[in-house]
Amino acid sequence: MPVADDSLHRALGLTDDEAARIAEILGRSPNHLELAMYAVMWSEHCSYKSSRIHLKRLPTKGPGVLVGPGENAGVVDVGDGIAAAIRIESHNHPSAVEPYQGAATGVGGILRDIFTMGARPIALMDPLFFGPLEDARNRWLVEGVVAGISGYGNSVGVPTVGGELTFSPGYSRNPLVNVLCLGVMPTERLVLGQASGEGNLAVLLGSSTGRDGIGGVSVLASAGFSEDGAEDAAKRPSVQVGDPFEEKRLIEACLELLDQGLVVGIQDLGGAGLCCATSETAGRAGMGMDVDVSAVPRREAGMEPFEVMTSESQERMLAIVEPGDRAAVEEVCRKWEVRAAVVGIVTAPTPVGGGRLRIVEGFGGEVLADLPAASLSDDAPLYERPLAPPADLADRRADDPAALEAPGDCGPDLLALLCDPTWVYRQYDHQLFLNTVEGPGGDAAVLRLAAPGLPPSRRGLALSTDSNPRWAAVDPRVGTALTVAESALNVACAGARPVALVNCLNFGNPEHPEVMWELSESVDGMAEACRELAVPVVGGNVSLYNESAGADIEPTAVVAVLGLIEELDRRPPGAGFTEGGTLLLLGTPDKSLAGSRWAVERRGHRGGSLVGPDYGALRALLVLVAGLANSEGVVTGLHDVSGGGLGLALAECAVRSEVGCEVESVADHAELFSESPGRVVVCTDDPAAVEARAVAAGVSVRFLGRAGGDRITVAGLLDVDLAEATEAWRGALPVALGEPAPA
């Protein structure tokens, strides 16, 4: 059945087949408003139409999982009557167009995903990916994004406790800005986004609605960027504008409404705005809703109904409220100076067609749109796009970097790999709430399990975000599995048991078969690792069309692992040395250089083959390392071997603690720079105790050397002055950004 205006649906990003399917659902041609609503809800960002078929292969259930994928955030029972809510999202395309507001509103959106579940946000993390800093535009993007994250997070009062910072040419015009939020709540406060109860009211809370963000991420995230950036400026009005102080009031008002039991269901207005919130809350409950578009508070005159329904203006929530509680809800909102407007009424499903979403001009007035509420989500297209590995895959895998010439002195390469992200972390307040036990810069952030309204607990939470696009470019399946292994090991180094994982899958154009192959392979690698380690995937995000001038970014799967510390009674040892300590290596040494920073960044070599995790050895290592981190006096330092390999792990421990080391037993440059996870550097004053525990756990352990002095030496490979290494570590980022090196 054709749509009345063939050009309109294409302008809104719908294909001819999608437009025909909409007409079939409605039994007639849709009008402009209805087309606009389907366009944003069936966009790649909102419907996951290219990725849903693959995401179904991820393991999502586990003994502590209260809410898995499909809601605003995943929720896990962490004991003592407390639940943790966790979510990660991308704001890549908005940040490429307007870095400050793109990043700031990414923070605002992820905060709402958490408190809409009933949880108080307690921590943010932000994995960031940019092009090389030699380019002035990339420096502008870095500074704008970091300022946006700090400006919003610091103002709203939620600490930023860590993240990642990656530079690679593939992100030059398309940076990745991923933002994670962790929240906690009493388990009984958990609430879902459902509009149940005929006659209940849909109350719009928070900011007024404007033209900023019309289409927002649902439009921006469905196309790449031009080569010269000329088209990018035209996209700037689609970027939302944030107000962190409004968000803070909204947080407190919503949590009080939930504490008083005044809310039946609640949903944030993120991608697709009011269109998404009304249709999803009604659709999940099998109900309908009448939405009075004229009742929506606006900050701009002359807004059309389609603009009101699809605007992604920030700091807004939709609460489902029983009519008898309306006055109490309005009183709470007055207390917190939050606007509250009744914009909808929940309606019963019809005998044929289920719940209807009707957009009206005044209750009982003209019907502007009438469609099945669930169809905006449940009937979204599901594409099984073509998959194809790169044509040169076999040649790339055969091109082993082991054939590269060994450096006569590994010292210069090690110094070039050192980079301290402290310049970024200085912009963030990571001690808000005073719950941060281990902040940015360690293997994992560690937080006390405490917040207003929570039962008392001696437990703690550890959190790590990790990615390795270099590995994924070599082998997306094995590379993603290795990334999960690394993230799990990071929380173990903080003394935690991994309990849940969320992911942000950043890939290029899904219309390219090689990109869909990368995505499919990455999902399978993640699924395998999560099953083997018994870590359920409780939520995630997919960001596609990350490309510029036709070039796709490297496959970038970001994973975040949440770990539980049963009794947090001391700070974890952290990455560092103590004078005179014995250095041991837990785990089996590896010499593969495929995807390593040394091969890629220092030699420009991107080939080779990855070796997947030894899951049996990894499981034993996770238990051993967490136990060592929690045992008082057994180890004085712990650091996993990851980016930069054993060499960088040793150097980072040395510069952070201002204690050098003398290492005796590293075979060659390949063993020094190999990045295969499953290894941990330990500094201890009681090596016999560590060795005995490792042997009992079935974990390989070997002597490396001793800590002490003012040099970093590895016999036969490098001898670097500690002061020179510290200067290189501290100065790399500020100098690249045009700032003076720290004294």
N, C-alpha and C positions, 0 to 999 in steps of 0.2 A: 504494500500500500504506500504510495508516494507521499512525501512531505510537500506541503503547498509551495514552499519556496526552496528550490534545490540548492541555491547558493547559501542560504542562511546556516544550515546545519554544518556545511563545510567551513564557513567562517568561524563557527563555534568549536571546531575541532572534531566533529563527528564524521564518520565515514558514511557513504551511501547505505551500506548494509546496516550500520547502527541506526541510522535515521529510519530505515524501513522497519527495523525491529521495534522502535519506539511507536511508530504508527500502528504496528500490529498489536502491541500491548494495550494501547489506548482505544483501538478500534476506530481510529480517525486520525486525521493529520494533527499534529501538535501545534499549539500556538508558540509565539516567540518565548514567552515565559517558561513554558513547559520544556521547550528545546534547551533553553539556557540551563535549567535545573538538571536535565539529563546530561548535558555536556559536561558540567563540572563534576557530577557524581560518577559519570562513566569515564572520566579522565584517568590517565595512568596513575596519577598520584592518589586518587581516592579509591579506585576500583581494583588496582593491582591486576588488571586484565591480562597482562603478559606474564605475570609471575605467580599468580595464585596456584596454578596447576603444579608448579614446582615446590612451593612452600608447604604443600600438604605432606611432603615426605619428611618433614622435620619432626622429631619426637617432642611432644608438647605436654606429656603427662608425667607426674611424679608424685611421691607421697606428700610433699609439702605444697603442691600447687593448688591455690584457691581459685585463681582466674588465669586462664591461658590466653593465647592470641585471639583477637577478635573484639576485645573491649579496649577501652582507652589506655590501659596499662596492664601488665602482668602483675599478679599478686601472689606472694609466697608466705606461708606460715613460718615464722622464725622463732617460735616458742614464746613462753611466758605470756600468752594471750596477745601477742603482737604480730602484725602482718607487715610485710614490706612490699611496696608497689614500685615497679621499675619500668622505665620506658626510654627508648632512644628514637630520635627522629632526625631527619635531614632538613636543612634549609639552604641547600646548595645554590639553586638558581636565583632565589632572591638575594643571596649574599654576593653573588657575582655581579648583580645589577646595582645594588645599593648595600655595601658591606656592613655599615653600622646598623641600619634598621633590619636588614636581612638576618644578621646574627642575633640582634636584640630580640626580635619577635620570634626567632627560633627558641630562645630561652623562655619567653613568655608562653609559647604554645606548649612546650614540654612540661612546664610547671602546671598548666591547667589539666593536662592529661593525668597528672598524679593526684591533684586534690579533687578532681571530679570522681575519683574512686573512694574518697573519704580519707586519704592520707595527707599528712603534712609533709611538704617537700623539705628534705634536710640536706641534700647535696646535689651538685651539678658536676658533670664532667663533659669535656668537649674535645673530641678528636678532630683535628683540623689538617687540611691538605692544601698546599699552595705550590705554585710554580717557583722556580729559582728566584732568589732575592736580587739577582743582578738586574732584573727587570723592574722598572719604576712602578708599573701597574701592579705587579705582584706585591711590592712593598706597601702600596696603598691599600690593597686588599687585606694584607696581614694586619696592618695597623687599624683599619676600620673594623674588621671582624673582632679582633681582640678588644677594642674599645666598646663595641656593641655588647659583647658578652659581659664584660665587667660592668658597663654602665647599667645594664638591666639587672644582672644577678646581684651586684652589690647593693643596688637601690631597693630591690624587692626584699633583700635580707635572706638570701639562700647562698651558702658558701659554694664556691667552685673549688673542688678538691683534687682535680687532676684532669688528665686527658692525654692527647698525643699531638705532636707537631711533625708533619712530614712535608718534605720539599721534593718535587719531581717535575720535570718539564711537562708531563702530561696534564698537569692541573693549572697551567698558566692562565687560560681564559675561563676555566671552569673549576674554581676551587670547591672543595668539599667542606661543609660546615655541619658536622653532626653534633647533636647535643643530647646528653643523657640526664635524666633526673631520677633520684631515689627518694621515696617518701616512706613514712611509717605511720601506723595507726593501730588502735585497739581493733582486734579482729571483728568485733561486733559492729564497728562503724563502716564496714565495707558496704558500698552501694554501687549498683549498676545503672547504666544509662538506658532505662526503659520507661516508656510512657504508658503505664498501666492504669486502669481505673477510668471507666467512662465518666465524663463530666469533670475530670481533674483538669487543672489549669496548667498551661505552659507559660512560665514566667521568665522573661528575658532579664538577666541580671548583668550589671556592669555598664560598660561604655556605650555611647550612642553609635549608630551605624553611619559610616561615611563611604565615600567612593574610593578611598585608599584600600587597596587589596581586593578590588573586584576581580573575581577569578583567581587572584592570588597564586598560591603554589599550584593549584589545579591547572592553571594556564602556563605559568613559567616552567613547570616541571615536565612539560610535554613537548619541549623543543630544545635544541642545543643553541649554541651561540655562533655569531658570525665571526669572520676572521678579523675584521677591523673594528668591531664593536659598534659600528654605526647604528645597527638595529637595536642594540641593547638599551640605549637611552629611552627608546619608545616604550620599553617594558617597565620603566621605573614607576609609573603610577600603580602598577599591579603589586608593588611591594608594600606590605603593611607597615603601619607606624605604631610603635609601642609606647605604653605609659606604665612604667613599673610601679608607680605609686598607686595607680588604680588597681593594678594586679594585686598588690599587697592587701588592699582593702577587700578585694574580691575573695582572696584566700581566706581571710579571717571570717568574712560573712558566710561563705559557703560551709566552712568547718563548723561554725556555730549552728547553722541551719541543720546540719547533719547530726550534731550532738543533741539538738532538741527534738530530733525525729520529725522535722517539718517538711522533709523532702521524700517523695516516693521514688524518684529517679533524677539523675542529673547528667548533663553532657556539656562538654565545652564546645565552643564554636570555632573549630579549626578550619581545615581545608573544606571549601564549599560553604562555609558559614552557616547561616540559618537554614538553608536548604538541607545540609547534611544533618544538623542537630535534630530538626523536626522529623525528617524521614527516618533516620536511624532509630531514634527513641521510640517512635510509633511502630516501625517495622519490627524491631526486636520483640515488642510486646504483642504483636499481632493485632494492633489497634490502628485507628485512623486519627487524624487531627485536622481541625480547621484552624488555619493561621490567618490572622488579621494583619495584612501587610501594612495597613494604615496606622496600626498601634505601635509599630516599631519606632522607638526614638531615633531621630536622625540628626546629624550635624551638618547636613548639606541640603539645600532646597532643591526641589525639582527632581528628586531621585525616582527613577522608574522602578516598578515592582521587581523586575529581574535584577536590578542593581541591589536592591535591599536584600533579596533572597540569596544572592551569590557573593555579596561583599564579605571579605575576610577581615574586617576591622577587628582589632584585637581587644583583649580583656572583656570577653563576653561569655556567659554561661546560660544554659537553658535548664531550668529546674521544673520538675513536674510536682505540683502541689495540690493537695486536696482543698476544695473551696473553703472549708471551715478553717483552714490554717492560713488563709491569705493574709489576714490582718497581722498575725504573728510573724509571718515571713516579711511583710513590709516593715514591721517594727525593727527586726534584726537588721534589715538593709538600711533603714534610717540611722541606726546606731553606727554603722560602719560607713555611712555616706556613700552607699552603693545604690544606683538607680535600679528600680524593679518595675517592670511593665508586663501586664498580662497580654500575651500576644497570640495565645492559642488555647483551644479546648480539645481534650482527648475525646474521640468519638468511637462508637462501637463498630466492629467490622460489619460489612454488608454481607448478605447471604451469598452474593456472587462477587468475586473480585477482592475479598478481604478488606483490610483497613484502607481508607482513602485519605490521601493528603490533599486537602483543598486549600488553595490560597484565595482569600476573600478580601474585598474592600469593605471592611466593617462586618462584624458578625451579623449574619442574616442578609448581608449585602451582595453585590455582584461577585460571582465566582470567576476568578481570573485564571485559575488552573485547577485541574481535577485529575488525579492520577493515583494508581496503587502505591501506597507509601513504601512497601517493601521492594517495589520494582526498581527504585533508584539504586539500591544496593544489591539485592538478590538476583536481579535480572541483568546485571552488568555483564558485558561481553567477557568471555573467557577464551583467550587465544592460546593455541598450542603452536607458537611460532616456530619456523624452521630453525634447526640447530645444525651447526657445522663447525668442526674444529678448524683452526687456521690452516691454510694450505701448506705452510712451511713448518708445521708442528714437529714432524719427525726430524727435520734438519736442525731445528732449534734445540730439541732435546739431546741430539747427538753432539752438539757443540758444547762440550764440557769445559767449564772454566779451569779445571785442573790442568789443562794444557797451557794456561797463561804462564808467562815467565815469573818465577818467584822473585820477590824484591830482595835486593842485597841487604837492605836495612828496612825493617817493618815500622820503624819509628815514625817517619814522615806520614805514612798512611794512617797510622793510629792517631796522630795528632789531628789530621784532617777530618777524621770521623767524629772527633769529640765535639759535642755541642750541648750546652746547658740551656734548657728552656726557661730558666728562672726569669728572664725578661718578661715572658708572657705571664708567668704565675704571679709576678709582682703586681700586675694589674688587677688581680682577683683577690677578694677577701675570702680566705679559706678557713677562717676561724669563727665565723658567725655561728651562733648557738653554743660555741665552746665544746662541741662534740668531736672535733677533728683530732684524732690521736696521731695519725700519720697523714700528712698532707701531700701536696704535689711534689713529684720528683722521685718517689720511691717506687717499688715494684707494684704496690697497690695502695690505695687510700684506705685508712682504717677509721671507723666512726663508732663512738659509743651508741648503744641502742637506747636512746633517750630523747624525749620530746614532751612538750606539754600534753597532759592527758593520757600518757602511756603508763601501763603498769610498770613497777620497778623491775629492772633486769640487769644482770651482770654480763650479759652477752654483748658481742660486738659484731659489726659488719665490715667486710672488706670488699673493695670494688676495684676492678681493673678494666680499662678499655684497651683493646689491642687490634692491630691490623698489620698486614705485611703485603702491600701491593707488589713488591718485587717477587716474593714467592708466588703470588697468584698469577703474575704475568708468565711465569715459567710453567706452572701447573695449578690451575685454579682449584681442583679437587684436593690435592695433597696440600697445597699451600693454605687453604682454609682450614683443613683438619689440623695442620701444624699451628695455625693461629689460635684455634680453640685450646690446643694443648698448652701454648704459651700463656694464655690468659688464665687458665686454671692453675698453672704453676705460679703465676704472679700472686694470686690470692693465697695460695698455700704458703708462699714465702712470708706472708703477713700473719700466718697462724690460722688460716681459715679453711673450712671444708667447702668446696664449690657446691652451690645448691640450685642455681638458676642461671640462665643465659638469655640475653636479648641481643639482637643484631641489627645492623644497618647495612643493607646491601646496595652499594653504589656502583652502578655499571653504566655503560654507554648506551647507544641507540638500540632498542630491542628489535628494530626492524633489520638489524644486521645479524645474520645467522651466527657469526662468530661470537657476538656479544651474548646471545641467548645460550650458546654452548657454554660460555664462561659462567653465566649465572646458574645454569643447571648443574654443572660440575661443582661449583662452589657450594650449592645447597647440599649436594650429596656428600661432599667432604665434611661439612658441618654436621649433617645428620649422623654420619658414621662416628665422628669424634664424640658427639653428645651422647649417643647411645652407649659407646664404650666406657665413657666416664660417668654415666648415669646423671647427666646434667640436662634437665628439660629446658627447651626453648619456650619461654613464656610470653614472648612478644617480639616485635621487630618492625622494620620499615624497609621499603624498597624505593630507591631513587634511581630512575632511568633517564635516558636522554642526556647523560652527562658527556657532552661532546662539544667541540668547537672547531669550526671550519672543516667539518666532516671527520675529524679525528676523535675517536673514542678515548676516554680515560683508561688507565690500567684498571683491571677488575679490582675493586676495593671493598672487601668484606670486613666491616668493623664488628667485632664481637665484644660484649661486655659481660663479664662473669661476676656474679654476686656470691660472696662467700660468707659463711657463718662461723664466728668464733664463739665457742661454747662458754668460755669465761675470759673476759678481757680484763686482766689484772695487771698488765704491764704493756709497755710499748714494744712492738716487735723489734728485733735487732736491727733491721734495715740494712741498706747497702753501704758497707764500710769496713775498714780494717782497724785493729787495735795494735799498738806497738808490741812486737814480739809474738803475735798470734800465728798459729799454724794455718796454712791455707790448704784446703782439701777441695776436690772436685767430686761432687755426687753425680752419678749418671754416666753413661757410656760416651766416651769421646767420639766425635764425628769429624770427617774431613771434607764433606761436600761443600763446595763454594757456590753452588747454583742458587741464584737469587740473593746472594749475600751483598751487603753494602760494599764490601771491598771489591767484589767483582763488578757490580753495577756502577757504583759512584766513582770508584778509583780507576777502573779499567774499561768502563763502558761496555761490559759484557753481560748479556741478558739471557744466555742460553743455559743448557744443562738439564739434569733430571733431579727431582727431589725424592728423598726417601721418606715415606710416611712414618707416623709415630709408632713406636712399640708400646701398645696400650697397656700390656701387662706390667712392663717396667715403669711406665708413667704413673699408673695407679699406685704402685708401691712407693714411688718417689713422692707423690703428693701427700700421702699419709706420713711418710718419714719427715719431710720438710716442715709440714704444719706442726708436727710434734716437737721438732727441734726449736722452731720459732716460739713455741709456748712453754719451753722448759727453761726455767731460770738458770742462767750461768753456764749453759752447755755451749752455746755459740754466741759470739759477739758481733757477727755480721753474716748476712745472707743476701745473695743477689743471683737472679737467674741469668743464664746465658741466652741472649736474644740478639737484637740488631747490633751488628759490629762484632759479634762472636765473643769468644773467651777473652780476646785482647781488650775489647772495649769494656767488658764486665769488670776486668781487673782494674783498668784505668779509672772507671767511674767510681769504684769503691775507694781507690786511692785519693782522687781529687776531692771527693765528698768528705772524707775523714781526715785529709791532710796527712796521711800516712802512706809511705811508699811500699814497695814489695819487691821481693827477689824470687822469681819463679824458675824452677830448674827443669821441669819435665814436660815441655811442649815440643812436639816433634818437628813441626814446620809451620810455614805461614798458613797452610790450609787448615790445620788444626787450630791455629790462633784466630782465624777470621771466620771459620764455619759458624753458621747461625742455627743449626739444628736444635730445636728445643728439647727439654728433657735433661738439662744439666744445671747444676747450681753450684756457685762458688761459696764456700763456707770459710769463715775465719773463726778459730776456736782456740781457747787456752787448754782444752782437754781433748786432744785429738783421739785418744784411746776410746773415750766414751762415744764420740761421734762414729768412729769406725765400727765399734761394737753394735751400735744401733743400726747402722747401714747394713752390716753383714746379716743381722737378725731379720732385717726387712727384705733381704735379697736385692739390695741396691748396690751397684758398683761404686766403689770409693777409691780414690787415689790421691797421693800426696802431690801437691803442686809446689809448695815453697813456704816462705815465711813473709810476714808483714813487718815493715819497719823501714826506717831510713828516709832519704829524700829523693829517691829515684824509683822509677818503674822499670824493672829489668826482667826480661825473659831470655834465658840463656841461649845465645846463638842467633837470636832474632831481633831484639831491640834493647836499647838502654836510653831511657828518656828522663830528663830532669823533671821532678814532680812539679816544680814551680812553672816550668814551661808548659807542661800538660794542663795545669790549672788555669794558666793564662789563656791557652787555646780553648779550653772548655767554657770558661766564663765569657770570653770575648767574641766567640763565633757569631752568635745571633745579634747582639747589639751592633757590632761593627758592620754586619751585613745590612742592617737597617739604618745605617748612617749615624749611629749614636756612639759616644765615646765608650771605650772598653772599661768595665768596672775596675776600680783600683785594687 
